[in-house]
Amino acid sequence: MNTAQTSATQFLSPVHAPEALPGWLTEKQVALLTSLSVSTLRNHRQRRMGIPYVKLGRSVRYARRAVEDYMNAHSITY
């Protein structure tokens, strides 16, 4: 892989490169992954429902595994 390809790959959005998702996600990343709006995620946090999260100062982070578990727990099968 040449240098241009390497640098382009480093800046891919996690939504475009799911295997590159870090262990901790921002609310914007979770919103994109779940198709929930950022305001819905904030509303869920205020009501103490939804996907488990961590507060670091004023920053909110979601564990990638918690997002996956939440999505799997809410899947509908027939």
N, CA, C and O atoms as CSV, one atom per row, in Angstrom:
chain,resi,resn,atom,element,x,y,z
A,1,MET,N,N,0.858,-1.173,0.000
A,1,MET,CA,C,0.000,0.000,0.000
A,1,MET,C,C,0.899,1.230,0.000
A,1,MET,O,O,1.838,1.305,0.792
A,2,ASN,N,N,0.627,2.197,-0.877
A,2,ASN,CA,C,1.473,3.386,-0.923
A,2,ASN,C,C,1.091,4.372,0.172
A,2,ASN,O,O,0.093,4.186,0.867
A,3,THR,N,N,1.890,5.419,0.318
A,3,THR,CA,C,1.697,6.389,1.393
A,3,THR,C,C,0.350,7.088,1.294
A,3,THR,O,O,-0.296,7.320,2.315
A,4,ALA,N,N,-0.085,7.425,0.094
A,4,ALA,CA,C,-1.374,8.111,-0.085
A,4,ALA,C,C,-2.525,7.218,0.368
A,4,ALA,O,O,-3.459,7.690,1.016
A,5,GLN,N,N,-2.463,5.932,0.032
A,5,GLN,CA,C,-3.517,5.006,0.449
A,5,GLN,C,C,-3.513,4.831,1.963
A,5,GLN,O,O,-4.574,4.765,2.585
A,6,THR,N,N,-2.331,4.755,2.555
A,6,THR,CA,C,-2.222,4.576,4.002
A,6,THR,C,C,-2.815,5.768,4.733
A,6,THR,O,O,-3.594,5.589,5.669
A,7,SER,N,N,-2.461,6.982,4.324
A,7,SER,CA,C,-2.973,8.155,5.017
A,7,SER,C,C,-4.473,8.309,4.817
A,7,SER,O,O,-5.167,8.758,5.729
A,8,ALA,N,N,-4.991,7.946,3.645
A,8,ALA,CA,C,-6.434,8.018,3.411
A,8,ALA,C,C,-7.168,7.016,4.291
A,8,ALA,O,O,-8.246,7.320,4.802
A,9,THR,N,N,-6.607,5.837,4.474
A,9,THR,CA,C,-7.229,4.811,5.300
A,9,THR,C,C,-7.289,5.242,6.760
A,9,THR,O,O,-8.248,4.914,7.459
A,10,GLN,N,N,-6.289,5.965,7.229
A,10,GLN,CA,C,-6.244,6.401,8.618
A,10,GLN,C,C,-7.362,7.370,8.945
A,10,GLN,O,O,-7.793,7.450,10.096
A,11,PHE,N,N,-7.842,8.111,7.952
A,11,PHE,CA,C,-8.843,9.137,8.212
A,11,PHE,C,C,-10.252,8.716,7.846
A,11,PHE,O,O,-11.161,9.546,7.845
A,12,LEU,N,N,-10.452,7.450,7.536
A,12,LEU,CA,C,-11.802,6.971,7.245
A,12,LEU,C,C,-12.671,7.102,8.477
A,12,LEU,O,O,-12.233,6.832,9.595
A,13,SER,N,N,-13.885,7.513,8.265
A,13,SER,CA,C,-14.853,7.569,9.355
A,13,SER,C,C,-15.118,6.153,9.836
A,13,SER,O,O,-15.138,5.229,9.023
A,14,PRO,N,N,-15.326,5.950,11.149
A,14,PRO,CA,C,-15.634,4.611,11.652
A,14,PRO,C,C,-16.864,4.004,10.996
A,14,PRO,O,O,-16.976,2.782,10.900
A,15,VAL,N,N,-17.776,4.837,10.549
A,15,VAL,CA,C,-18.970,4.317,9.901
A,15,VAL,C,C,-18.606,3.666,8.580
A,15,VAL,O,O,-19.230,2.687,8.173
A,16,HIS,N,N,-17.591,4.209,7.905
A,16,HIS,CA,C,-17.167,3.661,6.625
A,16,HIS,C,C,-16.191,2.506,6.784
A,16,HIS,O,O,-15.995,1.726,5.851
A,17,ALA,N,N,-15.581,2.390,7.952
A,17,ALA,CA,C,-14.640,1.311,8.220
A,17,ALA,C,C,-14.941,0.713,9.590
A,17,ALA,O,O,-14.210,0.968,10.547
A,18,PRO,N,N,-16.017,-0.087,9.697
A,18,PRO,CA,C,-16.446,-0.601,11.004
A,18,PRO,C,C,-15.370,-1.380,11.749
A,18,PRO,O,O,-15.341,-1.367,12.979
A,19,GLU,N,N,-14.488,-2.057,11.026
A,19,GLU,CA,C,-13.447,-2.822,11.714
A,19,GLU,C,C,-12.459,-1.900,12.407
A,19,GLU,O,O,-11.688,-2.353,13.253
A,20,ALA,N,N,-12.462,-0.612,12.066
A,20,ALA,CA,C,-11.545,0.347,12.670
A,20,ALA,C,C,-12.160,1.065,13.867
A,20,ALA,O,O,-11.538,1.965,14.430
A,21,LEU,N,N,-13.366,0.684,14.261
A,21,LEU,CA,C,-14.009,1.360,15.385
A,21,LEU,C,C,-13.213,1.135,16.659
A,21,LEU,O,O,-12.804,0.012,16.950
A,22,PRO,N,N,-12.994,2.193,17.414
A,22,PRO,CA,C,-12.274,2.049,18.682
A,22,PRO,C,C,-13.163,1.387,19.728
A,22,PRO,O,O,-14.351,1.167,19.491
A,23,GLY,N,N,-12.592,1.074,20.876
A,23,GLY,CA,C,-13.361,0.462,21.955
A,23,GLY,C,C,-14.401,1.391,22.539
A,23,GLY,O,O,-15.414,0.934,23.068
A,24,TRP,N,N,-14.162,2.711,22.451
A,24,TRP,CA,C,-15.081,3.702,22.990
A,24,TRP,C,C,-15.540,4.625,21.877
A,24,TRP,O,O,-14.725,5.104,21.088
A,25,LEU,N,N,-16.837,4.876,21.809
A,25,LEU,CA,C,-17.434,5.670,20.733
A,25,LEU,C,C,-18.049,6.953,21.276
A,25,LEU,O,O,-18.524,6.991,22.411
A,26,THR,N,N,-18.037,7.998,20.465
A,26,THR,CA,C,-18.711,9.243,20.821
A,26,THR,C,C,-20.204,9.093,20.537
A,26,THR,O,O,-20.630,8.140,19.885
A,27,GLU,N,N,-20.981,10.034,21.029
A,27,GLU,CA,C,-22.427,9.962,20.774
A,27,GLU,C,C,-22.722,10.130,19.286
A,27,GLU,O,O,-23.690,9.554,18.788
A,28,LYS,N,N,-21.921,10.895,18.574
A,28,LYS,CA,C,-22.136,11.058,17.127
A,28,LYS,C,C,-21.879,9.752,16.389
A,28,LYS,O,O,-22.617,9.406,15.466
A,29,GLN,N,N,-20.840,9.025,16.784
A,29,GLN,CA,C,-20.563,7.733,16.165
A,29,GLN,C,C,-21.684,6.742,16.454
A,29,GLN,O,O,-22.099,5.991,15.572
A,30,VAL,N,N,-22.172,6.743,17.693
A,30,VAL,CA,C,-23.269,5.836,18.055
A,30,VAL,C,C,-24.538,6.208,17.295
A,30,VAL,O,O,-25.276,5.331,16.847
A,31,ALA,N,N,-24.787,7.492,17.152
A,31,ALA,CA,C,-25.964,7.934,16.398
A,31,ALA,C,C,-25.903,7.429,14.967
A,31,ALA,O,O,-26.910,6.966,14.431
A,32,LEU,N,N,-24.743,7.511,14.344
A,32,LEU,CA,C,-24.602,7.024,12.974
A,32,LEU,C,C,-24.766,5.506,12.884
A,32,LEU,O,O,-25.386,4.996,11.951
A,33,LEU,N,N,-24.211,4.800,13.847
A,33,LEU,CA,C,-24.284,3.338,13.827
A,33,LEU,C,C,-25.690,2.807,14.089
A,33,LEU,O,O,-26.087,1.786,13.527
A,34,THR,N,N,-26.442,3.503,14.946
A,34,THR,CA,C,-27.751,3.000,15.372
A,34,THR,C,C,-28.919,3.651,14.633
A,34,THR,O,O,-30.063,3.217,14.773
A,35,SER,N,N,-28.638,4.675,13.862
A,35,SER,CA,C,-29.685,5.463,13.188
A,35,SER,C,C,-30.597,6.173,14.183
A,35,SER,O,O,-31.741,6.498,13.866
A,36,LEU,N,N,-30.084,6.409,15.382
A,36,LEU,CA,C,-30.778,7.233,16.370
A,36,LEU,C,C,-30.148,8.617,16.313
A,36,LEU,O,O,-28.951,8.744,16.058
A,37,SER,N,N,-30.934,9.642,16.545
A,37,SER,CA,C,-30.366,10.984,16.545
A,37,SER,C,C,-29.584,11.218,17.832
A,37,SER,O,O,-29.801,10.545,18.840
A,38,VAL,N,N,-28.675,12.178,17.780
A,38,VAL,CA,C,-27.918,12.544,18.971
A,38,VAL,C,C,-28.876,13.013,20.070
A,38,VAL,O,O,-28.670,12.713,21.246
A,39,SER,N,N,-29.915,13.743,19.686
A,39,SER,CA,C,-30.874,14.218,20.691
A,39,SER,C,C,-31.632,13.055,21.332
A,39,SER,O,O,-31.964,13.120,22.516
A,40,THR,N,N,-31.907,12.006,20.582
A,40,THR,CA,C,-32.557,10.822,21.158
A,40,THR,C,C,-31.624,10.151,22.161
A,40,THR,O,O,-32.059,9.755,23.243
A,41,LEU,N,N,-30.347,10.021,21.813
A,41,LEU,CA,C,-29.389,9.435,22.755
A,41,LEU,C,C,-29.302,10.271,24.028
A,41,LEU,O,O,-29.236,9.724,25.129
A,42,ARG,N,N,-29.302,11.598,23.881
A,42,ARG,CA,C,-29.261,12.481,25.054
A,42,ARG,C,C,-30.528,12.331,25.894
A,42,ARG,O,O,-30.473,12.308,27.124
A,43,ASN,N,N,-31.652,12.230,25.220
A,43,ASN,CA,C,-32.923,12.039,25.917
A,43,ASN,C,C,-32.907,10.721,26.689
A,43,ASN,O,O,-33.347,10.671,27.837
A,44,HIS,N,N,-32.406,9.661,26.071
A,44,HIS,CA,C,-32.313,8.365,26.747
A,44,HIS,C,C,-31.430,8.453,27.982
A,44,HIS,O,O,-31.760,7.888,29.025
A,45,ARG,N,N,-30.305,9.162,27.871
A,45,ARG,CA,C,-29.418,9.296,29.030
A,45,ARG,C,C,-30.118,10.049,30.158
A,45,ARG,O,O,-30.006,9.672,31.325
A,46,GLN,N,N,-30.836,11.108,29.809
A,46,GLN,CA,C,-31.537,11.892,30.820
A,46,GLN,C,C,-32.595,11.056,31.534
A,46,GLN,O,O,-32.815,11.212,32.735
A,47,ARG,N,N,-33.243,10.176,30.791
A,47,ARG,CA,C,-34.283,9.318,31.357
A,47,ARG,C,C,-33.730,8.018,31.938
A,47,ARG,O,O,-34.488,7.174,32.416
A,48,ARG,N,N,-32.402,7.862,31.896
A,48,ARG,CA,C,-31.725,6.665,32.401
A,48,ARG,C,C,-32.226,5.389,31.716
A,48,ARG,O,O,-32.567,4.400,32.365
A,49,MET,N,N,-32.258,5.450,30.402
A,49,MET,CA,C,-32.654,4.296,29.593
A,49,MET,C,C,-31.713,4.211,28.397
A,49,MET,O,O,-30.855,5.074,28.215
A,50,GLY,N,N,-31.871,3.191,27.599
A,50,GLY,CA,C,-31.070,3.086,26.389
A,50,GLY,C,C,-29.734,2.407,26.612
A,50,GLY,O,O,-29.584,1.558,27.491
A,51,ILE,N,N,-28.772,2.796,25.803
A,51,ILE,CA,C,-27.457,2.166,25.794
A,51,ILE,C,C,-26.628,2.674,26.978
A,51,ILE,O,O,-26.560,3.881,27.211
A,52,PRO,N,N,-25.997,1.761,27.729
A,52,PRO,CA,C,-25.127,2.189,28.839
A,52,PRO,C,C,-23.985,3.073,28.327
A,52,PRO,O,O,-23.486,2.876,27.219
A,53,TYR,N,N,-23.582,4.041,29.141
A,53,TYR,CA,C,-22.550,4.992,28.724
A,53,TYR,C,C,-21.657,5.356,29.908
A,53,TYR,O,O,-21.931,4.997,31.054
A,54,VAL,N,N,-20.591,6.072,29.600
A,54,VAL,CA,C,-19.640,6.537,30.607
A,54,VAL,C,C,-19.474,8.037,30.425
A,54,VAL,O,O,-19.381,8.527,29.300
A,55,LYS,N,N,-19.439,8.767,31.541
A,55,LYS,CA,C,-19.167,10.204,31.502
A,55,LYS,C,C,-17.724,10.428,31.944
A,55,LYS,O,O,-17.311,9.957,33.004
A,56,LEU,N,N,-16.971,11.139,31.136
A,56,LEU,CA,C,-15.603,11.531,31.466
A,56,LEU,C,C,-15.577,13.055,31.436
A,56,LEU,O,O,-15.400,13.665,30.382
A,57,GLY,N,N,-15.753,13.651,32.592
A,57,GLY,CA,C,-15.926,15.104,32.617
A,57,GLY,C,C,-17.248,15.431,31.944
A,57,GLY,O,O,-18.305,14.966,32.369
A,58,ARG,N,N,-17.179,16.237,30.889
A,58,ARG,CA,C,-18.394,16.551,30.136
A,58,ARG,C,C,-18.564,15.655,28.917
A,58,ARG,O,O,-19.580,15.724,28.226
A,59,SER,N,N,-17.569,14.815,28.656
A,59,SER,CA,C,-17.622,13.926,27.494
A,59,SER,C,C,-18.419,12.664,27.803
A,59,SER,O,O,-18.367,12.136,28.914
A,60,VAL,N,N,-19.146,12.199,26.813
A,60,VAL,CA,C,-19.915,10.962,26.922
A,60,VAL,C,C,-19.295,9.947,25.971
A,60,VAL,O,O,-19.018,10.262,24.814
A,61,ARG,N,N,-19.081,8.742,26.454
A,61,ARG,CA,C,-18.551,7.665,25.612
A,61,ARG,C,C,-19.384,6.413,25.824
A,61,ARG,O,O,-19.869,6.137,26.921
A,62,TYR,N,N,-19.534,5.670,24.743
A,62,TYR,CA,C,-20.243,4.396,24.765
A,62,TYR,C,C,-19.238,3.302,24.432
A,62,TYR,O,O,-18.452,3.444,23.495
A,63,ALA,N,N,-19.258,2.222,25.185
A,63,ALA,CA,C,-18.409,1.081,24.855
A,63,ALA,C,C,-18.958,0.435,23.586
A,63,ALA,O,O,-20.162,0.209,23.460
A,64,ARG,N,N,-18.075,0.146,22.667
A,64,ARG,CA,C,-18.502,-0.479,21.410
A,64,ARG,C,C,-19.296,-1.754,21.695
A,64,ARG,O,O,-20.324,-2.011,21.069
A,65,ARG,N,N,-18.815,-2.530,22.627
A,65,ARG,CA,C,-19.476,-3.795,22.988
A,65,ARG,C,C,-20.879,-3.544,23.533
A,65,ARG,O,O,-21.797,-4.312,23.245
A,66,ALA,N,N,-21.060,-2.474,24.320
A,66,ALA,CA,C,-22.382,-2.154,24.878
A,66,ALA,C,C,-23.360,-1.786,23.767
A,66,ALA,O,O,-24.538,-2.137,23.829
A,67,VAL,N,N,-22.876,-1.087,22.764
A,67,VAL,CA,C,-23.734,-0.721,21.626
A,67,VAL,C,C,-24.148,-1.984,20.872
A,67,VAL,O,O,-25.316,-2.153,20.523
A,68,GLU,N,N,-23.181,-2.865,20.625
A,68,GLU,CA,C,-23.483,-4.123,19.935
A,68,GLU,C,C,-24.470,-4.969,20.735
A,68,GLU,O,O,-25.419,-5.521,20.177
A,69,ASP,N,N,-24.241,-5.070,22.050
A,69,ASP,CA,C,-25.134,-5.855,22.911
A,69,ASP,C,C,-26.545,-5.277,22.917
A,69,ASP,O,O,-27.524,-6.020,22.857
A,70,TYR,N,N,-26.649,-3.952,22.990
A,70,TYR,CA,C,-27.945,-3.293,22.992
A,70,TYR,C,C,-28.698,-3.569,21.683
A,70,TYR,O,O,-29.891,-3.874,21.689
A,71,MET,N,N,-27.976,-3.456,20.565
A,71,MET,CA,C,-28.600,-3.715,19.267
A,71,MET,C,C,-29.049,-5.181,19.157
A,71,MET,O,O,-30.131,-5.462,18.642
A,72,ASN,N,N,-28.227,-6.096,19.632
A,72,ASN,CA,C,-28.585,-7.527,19.586
A,72,ASN,C,C,-29.761,-7.820,20.494
A,72,ASN,O,O,-30.623,-8.624,20.138
A,73,ALA,N,N,-29.821,-7.191,21.657
A,73,ALA,CA,C,-30.908,-7.425,22.599
A,73,ALA,C,C,-32.233,-6.900,22.075
A,73,ALA,O,O,-33.291,-7.364,22.499
A,74,HIS,N,N,-32.195,-5.946,21.166
A,74,HIS,CA,C,-33.414,-5.361,20.625
A,74,HIS,C,C,-33.715,-5.818,19.205
A,74,HIS,O,O,-34.516,-5.196,18.508
A,75,SER,N,N,-33.082,-6.893,18.778
A,75,SER,CA,C,-33.373,-7.401,17.439
A,75,SER,C,C,-34.689,-8.171,17.462
A,75,SER,O,O,-35.047,-8.802,18.457
A,76,ILE,N,N,-35.374,-8.102,16.372
A,76,ILE,CA,C,-36.665,-8.784,16.248
A,76,ILE,C,C,-36.481,-9.961,15.305
A,76,ILE,O,O,-36.045,-9.806,14.165
A,77,THR,N,N,-36.822,-11.134,15.804
A,77,THR,CA,C,-36.705,-12.330,14.963
A,77,THR,C,C,-38.083,-12.961,14.843
A,77,THR,O,O,-38.915,-12.861,15.745
A,78,TYR,N,N,-38.296,-13.591,13.744
A,78,TYR,CA,C,-39.590,-14.250,13.481
A,78,TYR,C,C,-39.430,-15.716,13.390
A,78,TYR,O,O,-40.408,-16.432,13.173
